[in-house]
């Protein structure tokens, strides 16, 4: 970090800052800061640049109770009362905040015997289920950068969703064992439409919509040299069997193959069965060569949310703590389903906006119950909240830890402090008061 003068204004440079816009969590950004404004973000992609340069501290109270400005202490008290008296409370979101805040939120869920769910349940939840059933052959993005000579993107479009993925990790960089960078790699994109990522591929395979499961089991059969009916394969997948055979030959010849998959695979017909098939195919390929598989995660710390909830409960999302021990059952204990069935009687929404993207029945029920919302921006969810906390932005104003999409923890280097409180501090206050209301003796140190 350094300071210089620029047109009479103090210019602070924060080196190697971390961008929390997407799951790439790029930690090589140099931020040029003047006062409470970021004026340049060197090396950031177009999405990261917008994330940093458009950041402004909104002129809103740090706390609203029933839509009216209130002291922070009053908001904490009201939030604690709502959670401590609820019979079936829900905690949801968590993907755009630090691991430290996530940890406190899960502790609150434990004290109140509530549900803890993350945004994973509406994106890569099927992957989380598949990991438990099949396992995962995994690697870091650093290994991919240095070793991956065959890169497959399945139902994923990083050219638009993760703009630096190609240049920083998967296609372009020169690696330890890939001195020529892109020339040493083969890129395959499998998708139902020709995306911008497909334009960067050596091979594009357009499969029929909702036929990912059939395509993956075709590859599994070919990996084991099983006979297949070519007409049936083409009719089911929309792709000639010769194309799949050629792909399998290339996969077996690869020195280090990598499959990245996105919501185009997880949120279509088959869901967790699709993810299981892809993970099983990756496992099959390790009979011939080294192959790994990773989901392309979206939110900046959704991977951290999965990790933290797993540390604390044994499950990554959709966890019911009502009986004093964790139970996991997606569809029954996931936020969108619990709200749509009108089961939850209170909620705490952290760094998420279900009022903008949940189903109409879920939104209607959420609006009918008392709930607490945390967000650095005004959203439909904060506007309807009983208690709304306007908090500082993680990574820009707040330090802490986040997890990259490959499960590597990355520290945050904030650009400048905010006059607003952090959600970590507010959550700690809520946890302390909840424990007092429930008659639980506070722990000697740390969260419960």
C-alpha positions in Angstrom: 0.0 0.0 0.0 1.4 3.4 -0.9 0.3 7.1 -1.0 1.0 9.7 -3.7 -0.4 13.1 -4.7 -2.6 13.4 -7.7 -4.0 16.8 -8.7 -3.7 17.9 -5.1 -5.7 14.9 -3.8 -4.2 12.1 -1.8 -4.0 8.9 -4.0 -3.7 5.7 -2.1 -2.7 2.5 -4.0 -3.8 -0.8 -2.5 -1.7 -3.5 -4.1 -2.9 -7.1 -4.6 -6.4 -6.4 -3.5 -9.0 -9.1 -4.0 -12.1 -8.8 -6.2 -15.1 -10.5 -4.7 -17.5 -10.1 -7.7 -17.3 -13.6 -8.9 -15.9 -17.0 -7.9 -12.5 -16.4 -9.6 -11.7 -14.1 -6.6 -8.8 -12.5 -8.4 -6.2 -11.3 -5.8 -3.8 -9.4 -8.0 -5.8 -6.1 -8.4 -4.1 -2.8 -7.8 -6.7 -0.3 -6.5 -6.2 3.5 -6.8 -8.2 5.2 -4.1 -9.0 8.9 -3.7 -10.9 9.5 -0.4 -14.0 7.2 -0.5 -13.8 6.5 -4.2 -11.9 3.9 -6.2 -10.8 5.6 -9.4 -8.8 2.7 -11.0 -8.7 -1.0 -10.7 -5.7 -2.3 -12.6 -5.9 -5.9 -14.0 -9.6 -6.2 -13.1 -12.0 -7.5 -15.8 -14.9 -5.6 -17.0 -17.2 -7.0 -14.3 -14.6 -6.4 -11.6 -13.9 -2.9 -12.8 -17.6 -2.0 -12.6 -17.7 -3.6 -9.1 -14.9 -1.4 -7.8 -15.5 1.8 -9.7 -19.3 1.9 -9.2 -18.9 1.3 -5.4 -20.4 4.2 -3.4 -21.4 4.4 0.2 -25.2 5.1 -0.1 -26.6 7.9 1.9 -28.9 5.7 4.0 -29.2 5.1 7.7 -27.2 2.0 8.9 -30.4 0.6 10.4 -34.1 0.8 9.5 -36.8 -0.7 11.7 -40.3 -1.0 10.1 -38.9 1.3 7.4 -37.9 4.1 9.8 -34.3 5.1 10.8 -33.3 3.6 14.1 -30.2 3.4 16.3 -28.1 0.3 15.5 -28.7 -1.0 19.1 -32.5 -0.9 18.6 -32.2 -2.8 15.3 -30.0 -5.5 17.0 -32.5 -5.8 19.8 -35.5 -6.1 17.5 -33.7 -8.7 15.3 -32.7 -10.8 18.3 -36.3 -10.7 19.6 -37.6 -11.9 16.2 -35.2 -14.8 16.0 -35.3 -15.8 19.6 -39.1 -16.0 19.7 -39.6 -17.7 16.3 -40.7 -21.4 16.1 -39.3 -22.1 12.7 -36.8 -19.4 11.7 -34.8 -19.4 8.4 -31.3 -18.0 7.8 -30.5 -17.6 4.1 -28.0 -16.1 1.7 -24.4 -15.8 2.9 -22.6 -16.0 -0.5 -21.5 -12.3 -0.6 -20.0 -11.9 2.8 -16.9 -13.1 4.6 -16.3 -16.5 6.1 -16.1 -14.8 9.5 -19.6 -13.5 9.1 -20.9 -16.8 7.8 -19.5 -18.5 10.8 -21.4 -16.2 13.2 -24.6 -16.6 11.2 -24.5 -20.4 11.4 -23.9 -20.1 15.2 -27.1 -18.0 15.4 -28.9 -20.7 13.5 -27.7 -23.3 15.9 -28.8 -21.3 19.0 -32.3 -20.7 17.7 -32.8 -24.1 16.2 -33.5 -22.8 12.7 -32.8 -23.6 9.1 -29.5 -22.5 7.5 -29.5 -22.3 3.7 -27.2 -20.6 1.2 -27.7 -19.4 -2.4 -26.0 -22.7 -3.4 -29.5 -24.3 -3.1 -30.6 -22.3 -6.2 -27.5 -22.7 -8.3 -24.9 -25.5 -7.6 -27.0 -27.3 -4.9 -27.2 -30.4 -7.2 -23.4 -30.4 -7.3 -23.2 -30.4 -3.5 -25.5 -33.4 -3.4 -23.5 -35.2 -6.1 -20.2 -34.6 -4.2 -21.6 -36.5 -1.3 -22.8 -39.4 -3.4 -19.9 -39.7 -5.9 -16.9 -37.8 -4.5 -14.8 -35.3 -6.4 -11.5 -35.5 -8.2 -10.3 -32.0 -7.6 -7.4 -29.5 -8.1 -6.6 -25.9 -7.6 -6.8 -23.4 -10.4 -3.0 -23.1 -10.1 -2.7 -26.7 -11.1 -5.0 -26.1 -14.0 -2.9 -23.1 -15.1 0.4 -25.1 -14.9 -0.8 -28.6 -16.1 -4.2 -28.6 -17.8 -3.6 -29.4 -21.5 -7.3 -30.3 -22.2 -9.9 -28.0 -20.9 -13.6 -28.8 -21.2 -16.4 -26.4 -20.3 -19.8 -28.1 -19.9 -22.9 -25.9 -19.5 -20.6 -23.0 -18.5 -19.9 -19.7 -20.2 -16.9 -18.1 -18.5 -16.3 -15.6 -21.3 -19.3 -13.7 -20.0 -19.6 -14.9 -16.4 -15.9 -15.1 -15.4 -14.0 -12.9 -17.9 -10.5 -13.6 -16.5 -11.0 -17.4 -16.2 -9.5 -17.9 -19.7 -6.6 -15.5 -19.3 -5.6 -16.1 -15.7 -6.3 -19.8 -15.2 -7.6 -22.1 -17.9 -6.7 -21.2 -21.5 -4.2 -18.5 -22.1 -1.5 -18.5 -19.4 1.9 -20.1 -19.9 2.3 -22.7 -17.3 5.2 -24.7 -15.8 4.4 -27.6 -18.1 2.7 -25.6 -20.8 5.3 -23.1 -22.0 3.4 -22.1 -25.0 0.1 -21.3 -23.2 -2.9 -21.5 -25.5 -1.0 -23.4 -28.2 -0.4 -26.2 -25.7 -4.1 -26.6 -24.8 -7.2 -28.1 -26.4 -10.4 -26.4 -25.5 -13.8 -28.1 -25.8 -17.2 -26.4 -25.0 -20.3 -28.5 -24.6 -23.5 -26.5 -24.5 -27.0 -26.2 -25.9 -26.2 -22.9 -27.7 -23.2 -21.2 -29.2 -22.0 -18.9 -26.5 -19.2 -16.4 -26.5 -17.1 -19.1 -24.8 -17.8 -21.4 -27.7 -16.1 -19.0 -30.0 -12.8 -19.5 -28.1 -13.0 -23.3 -28.3 -11.2 -25.7 -30.6 -14.2 -28.0 -30.5 -17.8 -27.0 -29.9 -20.4 -29.7 -29.3 -24.0 -28.5 -29.4 -26.1 -31.0 -27.6 -29.9 -31.2 -27.3 -31.4 -29.2 -24.5 -32.1 -31.4 -21.4 -30.0 -34.2 -22.7 -26.8 -33.7 -20.6 -27.3 -36.9 -18.7 -27.5 -39.0 -21.8 -24.5 -37.3 -23.3 -22.4 -37.9 -20.2 -23.4 -41.6 -19.9 -22.5 -41.9 -23.6 -19.0 -40.8 -22.7 -18.9 -43.1 -19.7 -19.7 -46.0 -21.9 -17.1 -45.0 -24.5 -14.5 -44.6 -21.7 -15.0 -48.3 -20.9 -15.1 -49.4 -24.6 -18.7 -50.6 -24.4 -20.7 -51.0 -27.6 -23.3 -48.3 -28.4 -26.2 -47.9 -30.9 -25.0 -44.9 -33.0 -28.5 -44.0 -34.2 -29.8 -44.0 -30.6 -26.9 -41.9 -29.4 -27.5 -39.3 -32.1 -31.3 -39.3 -31.5 -30.9 -38.8 -27.8 -28.0 -36.3 -27.6 -28.3 -34.6 -31.0 -24.7 -35.3 -31.7 -23.3 -38.1 -33.9 -21.5 -40.9 -32.1 -18.4 -40.2 -34.1 -18.1 -36.8 -32.4 -18.3 -38.4 -28.9 -15.8 -41.1 -30.0 -13.4 -38.4 -31.2 -13.8 -36.5 -27.9 -13.1 -39.6 -25.9 -9.9 -40.4 -27.8 -8.7 -36.9 -27.2 -9.6 -37.1 -23.5 -7.7 -40.4 -23.1 -4.6 -38.9 -24.8 -4.6 -35.8 -22.6 -1.8 -35.5 -20.0 -4.0 -33.5 -17.6 -7.7 -33.0 -18.4 -10.0 -30.5 -16.6 -13.7 -30.2 -16.8 -15.4 -27.0 -15.6 -19.2 -27.2 -15.4 -21.9 -24.6 -14.7 -25.5 -24.1 -14.1 -26.3 -25.2 -17.6 -25.6 -28.7 -16.3 -26.8 -28.4 -12.7 -30.1 -26.6 -13.2 -31.5 -28.5 -16.2 -33.3 -31.8 -16.4 -31.4 -34.3 -14.3 -29.9 -31.8 -11.9 -27.9 -33.8 -9.3 -27.9 -36.9 -11.5 -26.2 -34.8 -14.2 -23.5 -33.7 -11.7 -23.1 -37.3 -10.5 -22.6 -38.5 -14.1 -19.9 -35.8 -14.8 -18.1 -36.6 -11.5 -18.2 -40.3 -12.3 -16.9 -39.7 -15.8 -14.0 -37.8 -14.3 -13.3 -40.6 -11.9 -13.5 -43.1 -14.9 -10.9 -41.1 -16.9 -8.3 -41.5 -14.1 -7.9 -45.1 -15.3 -6.2 -43.6 -18.3 -4.8 -40.2 -17.4 -5.1 -37.4 -14.9 -8.6 -35.7 -15.0 -10.1 -33.3 -12.5 -13.5 -31.6 -12.4 -14.6 -28.3 -10.8 -17.9 -26.3 -10.8 -17.6 -22.7 -12.0 -19.1 -20.9 -9.0 -20.7 -17.5 -9.4 -20.9 -15.3 -6.2 -17.6 -14.1 -4.7 -17.8 -16.3 -1.6 -20.5 -18.9 -2.3 -17.7 -21.5 -2.1 -16.8 -20.1 1.4 -20.4 -20.4 2.4 -20.5 -24.1 1.4 -17.2 -24.7 3.4 -18.3 -22.8 6.5 -21.7 -24.5 6.7 -20.0 -27.9 6.1 -17.5 -27.2 8.9 -20.2 -26.4 11.3 -22.9 -28.9 10.4 -21.5 -31.5 8.1 -23.6 -30.4 5.2 -23.1 -27.6 2.7 -26.6 -26.0 2.5 -30.3 -26.7 3.4 -29.6 -27.7 7.0 -32.3 -28.0 9.7 -31.0 -27.5 13.3 -34.4 -27.6 15.0 -33.7 -30.9 16.8 -30.4 -29.8 18.2 -28.5 -31.7 15.5 -28.1 -31.1 11.8 -30.4 -32.7 9.2 -29.9 -32.3 5.5 -32.7 -32.7 2.9 -32.8 -30.4 -0.2 -36.3 -29.6 -1.2 -37.5 -29.9 2.4 -35.1 -27.6 4.2 -34.1 -25.3 1.4 -35.2 -21.6 1.6 -37.2 -21.3 -1.6 -39.2 -24.4 -0.7 -39.7 -23.6 3.0 -41.0 -20.2 2.1 -43.2 -21.4 -0.8 -44.9 -23.9 1.6 -45.4 -21.0 4.1 -43.6 -22.9 6.8 -41.0 -20.4 8.1 -42.3 -17.8 10.7 -39.3 -15.6 10.6 -36.1 -15.1 8.6 -32.7 -13.5 8.4 -31.5 -12.7 4.9 -27.7 -12.0 4.5 -26.2 -10.7 1.3 -28.9 -12.0 -0.9 -32.1 -10.8 -2.6 -34.8 -13.5 -2.6 -37.5 -10.9 -3.1 -36.0 -10.4 -6.6 -35.5 -14.0 -7.7 -37.6 -16.4 -5.7 -41.0 -17.8 -6.8 -44.1 -15.7 -6.3 -45.4 -17.9 -3.4 -42.1 -17.7 -1.7 -41.9 -13.9 -2.0 -45.4 -13.5 -0.8 -44.8 -15.5 2.3 -41.5 -13.8 3.1 -43.3 -10.4 2.9 -45.9 -11.7 5.4 -43.4 -12.7 8.1 -41.0 -10.6 10.2 -37.5 -10.8 8.8 -34.1 -9.2 9.0 -32.0 -8.2 5.9 -28.3 -7.3 5.5 -27.0 -5.7 2.4 -24.7 -2.8 1.3 -27.3 -1.8 -1.3 -31.0 -1.1 -1.2 -32.8 -4.0 -2.7 -36.4 -5.3 -2.9 -35.5 -7.6 0.0 -34.2 -4.7 2.3 -37.2 -2.5 1.3 -39.7 -5.1 2.7 -37.6 -6.1 5.8 -38.8 -5.6 9.4 -35.2 -4.7 10.3 -32.8 -3.7 7.5 -29.1 -3.2 8.1 -27.1 -1.1 5.6 -23.7 -2.6 6.0 -20.2 -2.1 4.6 -19.1 -4.0 1.5 -16.8 -7.0 2.0 -13.5 -6.7 0.1 -13.9 -3.0 -0.5 -14.5 -1.8 3.1 -14.3 -4.9 5.2 -11.4 -7.4 5.7 -11.8 -11.1 6.2 -11.5 -14.4 4.3 -13.2 -15.7 1.2 -12.9 -18.9 -0.8 -12.0 -19.1 -4.5 -14.1 -21.5 -6.6 -11.4 -24.1 -6.1 -11.7 -24.0 -2.3 -8.5 -22.0 -1.8 -8.9 -19.3 1.0 -8.0 -15.8 0.0 -7.5 -12.8 2.4 -9.2 -9.5 1.7 -7.4 -6.2 1.5 -10.0 -3.4 1.8 -9.6 -0.2 -0.1 -11.0 2.2 2.6 -13.0 2.1 5.7 -16.8 2.7 5.7 -18.8 4.7 8.2 -21.3 1.8 8.1 -21.0 -1.2 10.4 -19.8 -4.6 9.0 -22.3 -7.4 9.0 -19.8 -9.3 11.1 -20.1 -6.8 14.0 -23.9 -6.7 13.7 -24.3 -10.4 13.6 -22.0 -10.7 16.7 -24.3 -8.3 18.5 -27.4 -10.3 17.4 -25.8 -13.5 18.5 -24.9 -12.1 21.9 -28.4 -10.8 22.5 -30.1 -14.0 21.2 -28.1 -16.0 23.7 -29.1 -13.7 26.5 -32.8 -14.0 25.6 -32.6 -17.8 25.4 -30.8 -17.9 28.8 -27.6 -19.4 27.3 -24.5 -18.5 29.2 -22.2 -16.6 26.9 -19.0 -18.4 25.8 -15.7 -17.2 27.4 -14.4 -16.2 24.0 -15.4 -16.3 20.3 -18.7 -17.4 18.9 -20.5 -20.6 19.9 
